[in-house]
């Protein structure tokens, strides 16, 4: 029996039709020219480094013999440098007409601005972790929440990405949050504004849209959607991007699993939204919105009603 040698396939004949799909069309990506782009793998690693920065030891690093100041200094310098390089790549891709020296200065300025925000971000994250502990009787301590609860990973990444989004950093904020989405099943657009002491219990399937505004001490469960009811268009039929189209959730609201809340509406303070509801109008403060109790029917194995 003869040995089979590796064969090669010549796909040249198929190339012209495939090449034609790279024609530049408005709104579509064209990677021809091979401009350098931020890398998803690098963004994911940077996201994890920010988690380690906010909660040293969260990623299991061995830092024996180092002081807290030394740990934070090394970690902050390293993660800031890596992010600054990715921000520069994103700026060069999105603003090819600008000189590289100008873009380097802009990327450094944005990282400095983010560093200045880190104390405020960390204080919010501590309140988030506390809210997780106080809101879940299964939690044994705050450390357990920080180490293992998916919403904490998501919120560290979101709160960093949100600041970059406000600075109009291209590409990277959404890449951060899509990495978090992949890791945790929680999908939060970087534009969403989220107050302090925010707790997502379980988390799988939660969706929070770009223009959502969430107040303080809000708790939501798995499967909740804060979405858009419709997508406004301009006179030419193009989507109006950035327009308010998602809900505002005021302070001290609880939203139970699989609730769907759509449109530019307001859920008032201290409201409770029950499971599986579909809401597209304002809910007043101090109100409970629930589906009417269904009637259950029980049958034995022979089909007789009980």
Rosetta blueprint (number, residue, H / E / L):
1 X L
2 X L
3 X L
4 X L
5 X L
6 X L
7 X L
8 X L
9 X L
10 X L
11 X L
12 X H
13 X H
14 X H
15 X H
16 X H
17 X H
18 X H
19 X H
20 X H
21 X H
22 X H
23 X L
24 X L
25 X L
26 X L
27 X L
28 X L
29 X L
30 X L
31 X L
32 X L
33 X L
34 X L
35 X L
36 X L
37 X L
38 X L
39 X L
40 X H
41 X H
42 X H
43 X H
44 X H
45 X H
46 X H
47 X H
48 X H
49 X H
50 X H
51 X H
52 X H
53 X H
54 X H
55 X L
56 X L
57 X L
58 X L
59 X L
60 X L
61 X L
62 X L
63 X L
64 X L
65 X L
66 X L
67 X L
68 X H
69 X H
70 X H
71 X H
72 X H
73 X H
74 X H
75 X H
76 X H
77 X H
78 X H
79 X H
80 X H
81 X H
82 X H
83 X H
84 X H
85 X H
86 X H
87 X H
88 X H
89 X H
90 X H
91 X H
92 X H
93 X H
94 X H
95 X L
96 X L
97 X L
98 X L
99 X L
100 X H
101 X H
102 X H
103 X H
104 X H
105 X H
106 X H
107 X H
108 X H
109 X H
110 X H
111 X H
112 X H
113 X H
114 X H
115 X H
116 X H
117 X H
118 X H
119 X H
120 X H
121 X H
122 X H
123 X H
124 X H
125 X H
126 X H
127 X H
128 X H
129 X H
130 X H
131 X H
132 X H
133 X H
134 X H
135 X H
136 X L
137 X L
138 X L
139 X L
140 X L
141 X L
142 X H
143 X H
144 X H
145 X H
146 X H
147 X H
148 X H
149 X L
150 X H
151 X H
152 X H
153 X H
154 X H
155 X H
156 X H
157 X H
158 X H
159 X H
160 X H
161 X H
162 X H
163 X H
164 X H
165 X H
166 X H
167 X L
168 X L
169 X L
170 X L
171 X L
172 X H
173 X H
174 X H
175 X H
176 X H
177 X H
178 X H
179 X H
180 X H
181 X H
182 X H
183 X H
184 X H
185 X L
186 X L
187 X E
188 X E
189 X L
190 X L
191 X L
192 X L
193 X E
194 X E
195 X L
196 X L
197 X L
198 X L
199 X E
200 X E
201 X L
202 X L
203 X L
204 X L
205 X L
206 X L
207 X E
208 X E
209 X L
210 X L
211 X L
212 X L
213 X E
214 X E
215 X L
216 X L
217 X L
218 X L
219 X E
220 X E
221 X L
222 X L
223 X L
224 X L
225 X E
226 X E
227 X E
228 X L
229 X L
230 X L
231 X L
232 X L
233 X E
234 X L
235 X L
236 X L
237 X L
238 X L
239 X E
240 X L
241 X L
242 X L
243 X L
244 X L
245 X L
246 X L
247 X L
248 X E
249 X E
250 X L
251 X L
252 X L
253 X L
254 X E
255 X E
256 X L
257 X L
258 X L
259 X L
260 X E
261 X E
262 X E
263 X L
264 X L
265 X L
266 X E
267 X E
268 X L
269 X L
270 X L
271 X L
272 X E
273 X E
274 X L
275 X L
276 X L
277 X L
278 X E
279 X E
280 X L
281 X L
282 X L
283 X E
284 X L
285 X L
286 X L
287 X L
288 X E
289 X E
290 X L
291 X L
292 X L
293 X L
294 X L
295 X L
296 X L
297 X L
298 X L
299 X E
300 X L
301 X L
302 X L
303 X L
304 X L
305 X E
306 X L
